[in-house]
Amino acid sequence: MSGATERMAERRAKLRVGVIFGGRSGEHEISLISARSVMGAMNPERYEIVPIGITQDGRWVMGESALALLNGGQADRERPAALLADPSRQALLELAPAGERECVLQSLPLDVVFPVLHGPYGEDGTIQGLLELANLPYVGAGVLASAVAMDKAVAKAVFRAHGLPVAPYLVVKRRAWEADPAGMAAEIERVIGYDCFVKPACLGSSVGITKAHHRAELEKALRVAAAYDRKIIVEKAVPAREIEVSVLGNDDPIASVPGEIVPCREFYDYRAKYVEGRSELLIPAPLSDALAERIRELAVRAYTAIDCAGMARVDFLLDRETIEPYVNEVNTIPGFTSISMYPKLWEASGISYTELIDRLIDLALERHADKNRSLTRYAPELEE
């Protein structure tokens, strides 16, 4: 147990962990599945779990309301909650029900927060910013890494700057496409060509992603992606195997064995991931020792390039013809069910699901303690 963990335990017999789930994104339901799995695997002798739900319209709820949301129901307004950007509180506040005079019914101090939020308003640095303002330890990447990883266009630019291999791509703004659809399609054909993938730049879980083989499909794909985001990324379709690596740690991250996804559809889209359920996971991936080690090394480099912390799953495209691996994206809050690739890769690497949760919480406390070592005022005496 880390020193930070021990100090927390002195104040309370168990660490009080706020698990935040739901959220305002197209991945709301996936978050609920991940959160149920995480909370079910947390050691009850070590942790006191505080479920914190965020509805699809952004309302925060706790207690019975949060559990109703977690179990797929509609969260009522009986137990609304809030987390203030006030470092003196470090607590979840229960508010009076809607319609009553506004007041705080109780203040519930939290030791650490475990965000299990996928997509916008949860994985993009926004919730992390609130937790930083509240000076609460939290699991996973900080504001910068979360924001960069969520924006595929920015992430690819960072990877390129660090000498990491990425597939050819082009960034398209929604307004530019709406102003000249034919001209933009022609530019994509000239620079990228077919086949190509069209994606919302700032969304996860393959939502809004389409593979285009010709102009008609490209135009439809751009309409779909533009419905989700103001920024669209178009990538050259590499004839690839899909390889994933789990990374764990703060300043000295480690990588799991690689795994491979064999999608039941043409590519690993939302339906292949969550609806049809027929995609195959190969753990470990059938790779040579040298190639597996190279991909693991690239995963750690991609992780550190964006200054990630805690955890991430790094996804690769492995060209079947050239056997060249390309960094595709970094997921800072990957799917976390017991059958999701992130925990399964660690299980294959010798870290159980429950131990993985323990390590992530310890890493959160370690990172928070290190951050709080930094001065927040000007100290001229240090320069004398």
ABEGO torsion letter per residue (X at the ends): XBAAAAAAAAABABBBBBBBBEEBBAAAAAAAAAAAAAAAABBAAABBBBBBBBBAAGBBBBEAAAAAAAAGBBBBAABBBBBBBBAAAGBBBBBBBBGBBBBBABBBBBABBBBBBBEBGAAAGAAAAAAAAAGBBBBEBBAAAAAAAABAAAAAAAAAAAGBBBBBBBBBBAAAAAABAAAAAAAAAAAAEOBBBBBBABBBGGBGBBBBABAAAAAAAAAAAAAABABBBBBBBBBBBBBBBBBBEBABBBBBBBBBBBBABABBBAAAAAAAGABBBBOBBBBBAAAAAAAAAAAAAAAAAAGBBGBBBBBBBBBAAAGBBBBABBBABBBABAABAAAAAAAAAGBBAAAAAAAAAAAAAAAAAAAAABBABBBAAAAX
